[in-house]
Amino acid sequence: MKAIEADGRPIEVLLVEDSIGDVRLTKEAFRAANASIHLHVASDGIEAIAFLKREGVHIHAPRPDLILLDLDLPNMGGREVLAYIKKDDTLRTIPTAILSISEAESDIAKSYQLQANCYLIKPAHWDAFASLGKSINDFWLTKVKLPQKSQSP
Amino acid sequence: MITRELSESKESDAKYRGLLEAAPDAMVVVNQGGEIVLLNVQAEKQFGYRRDELVGQKVKNIIPEGFAERLIADGTRSAAEALAQHIGTGLELIGRRKDGGEFPIEIMLSPLESTEGVLVTAAIRNISVRKAAERHLAQMEGRYRGLLEAAPDAMVVVNQAGEIVLLNVQAEKQFGYRRDELVGQKVKNIIPEGFAERLIADALRSAEDALAQQIGTGIELTGRRKDGSGFPIEIMLSPLESAEGVLVTAAIRNITKRKKAEANLLQKVEELNRSNEELEQFAYIASHDLQEPLRMVASYTQLLSRRYKGQLDSDADEFIAFAVDGASRMQRLIQDLLAYSRTGTNAKHLFETSSEEALQQALVNLRGAIEESHAVVTHDPLPTVLADEMQLVQLFQNLVGNAVKYQNPGIPRIHISAARNGGNKWIFSIKDNGLGIDSQYFDRIFGMFQRLHKREEFAGTGVGLAICKKIVERHGGSISVESQPGHGSTFHFALEGSERES
């Protein structure tokens, strides 16, 4: 966490999730793990793309340090969003973690084929959810060295 | 007088006599007065008289009826006419021997011009053997006819030309014709296709071949009634040797009901399969979709309890604890229900699998529980079987897991062994020294959600053994238990061995 905070910017995380229950759980989990995380929420795939492309109301949206992407989304599915991100020259360097309820081998394999950076199963309990939030913070937002934002186009 | 006149032409008489004696039949020459003037040795033998006892006697003495009358009638006609009428036409009459015994004869008459007018030569053949044969045949036919009528099916006898020669009353009823409307008709009229063609094929083979091939093999065809309506039939053919060549007897069964029943059964099976599939699909989807909202309930009640424990009153803490417990229990139930329905819906992949390796994997998965209870798990060398490896691991895991779990205070001792059952099956046994099970529950424990203990005593959803049963049955085997309360349990299940010796 310090690695990113070093340049004085807050950590930006985009959560693409349509279930408000899961949104709140994720917020609570991150708040417990690291209060300086800015969690942005897109409730479907189309909004996620608009956020990432800074379209419409998202014109001032920050570039996220990490994307948490649910697979089961209305309008535009998580897989399509993932494919879009990984085909886009400016977006593909953003680490994208799948956060899904599905334990199906086909979903997991397909996600990695589409260049997901990791695949996480949504925990069934709060304790596990809190622990996952902490793990994400400790690894992706702390240990992992991410590309400099200024170098991104 | 006749004798004298005949003797006048001794030369021709001698020739004629020679011919007479050479004839294979009894020969008698009779004059217009019905008196015997000449006979041969066969006639003597046939009728049991000496020659001199017959010459000059009335022919009525040896052929009581039908012959003398004809002679008189013939006397009124010219010899040429009589000849023309009688040549080649055998008359069937009765002959009478000297001893009074009678026998059937066939006589052939031919006129013989002589100086005393027209004489009649009668060739007399004893036809008692032929008559007996005919009677026998008639009897057989009568019997066959009787059999035909007694048959529960419609029966039709057909000749090689495809014409109906005989049928029974059931055939009349079945096809809606009167008997005389069918006899002589083509069988194609009542069985449009498949039968007549077969007759032709059969004609090329011997009756034995045909019999051997057709016996017991029903051919399903369509019958047509007089009113034109069709109905499904099954026919069984058998050849029948007869004087007119090989006939074919066809037993014709109306299988409308059977066809309907078959179609009905098929439909029911399809419906059952469909509803089974739907049910499994339903169980899967329901349990899968129920997980989502339940995850919210479980997560938020837990979050409540973590964040607000001790900040509300003690009642609130207790209520929240119940909610947390209920939600997580329901999660386990749904997880197990999902596992159960997955056991049924996944495709079967049976490969040669080392059951010993599967057991080892199960023991690794159970390591926590085994260490905690200090259980001692031993096993014999285990065979290679045809199995889905994942499911076999699950099976061992559930059975050994239960053996570890349902224990008296003390050290659980569990032993796994396998023995051949004569054939290619292996009977696996998982024996424990645990609580044991009352025999009244032996069937129930393999049912869905069946539990024998309070939750406070032993946690669990009651799905484990139901999954075991489903796994074993999907492998074509069966599972059972032997147990006595207080004396441990032994679970047995059978699996197909691999071709290769293990």
Contacts between the chains, C-beta under 8 A, distances in Angstrom:
chain1	res1	chain2	res2	distance
A	19	B	292	7.6
A	19	B	296	7.9
A	21	B	296	4.3
A	21	B	299	7.6
A	21	B	300	7.3
A	22	B	296	8.0
A	25	B	299	5.6
A	25	B	300	7.7
A	25	B	303	7.5
A	28	B	303	6.6
A	101	B	291	6.9
A	101	B	292	6.5
A	101	B	295	7.3
A	122	B	295	7.0
A	123	B	299	7.7
A	124	B	291	7.6
A	124	B	295	5.2
A	124	B	298	6.0
A	124	B	299	7.3
A	124	B	331	5.6
A	125	B	298	5.7
A	125	B	299	6.0
A	125	B	302	5.4
A	125	B	328	7.0
A	126	B	298	7.6
A	126	B	299	4.5
A	126	B	300	7.2
A	126	B	302	3.7
A	126	B	303	4.2
A	126	B	306	6.4
A	127	B	302	6.3
A	127	B	306	7.3
A	129	B	299	6.0
A	130	B	306	8.0
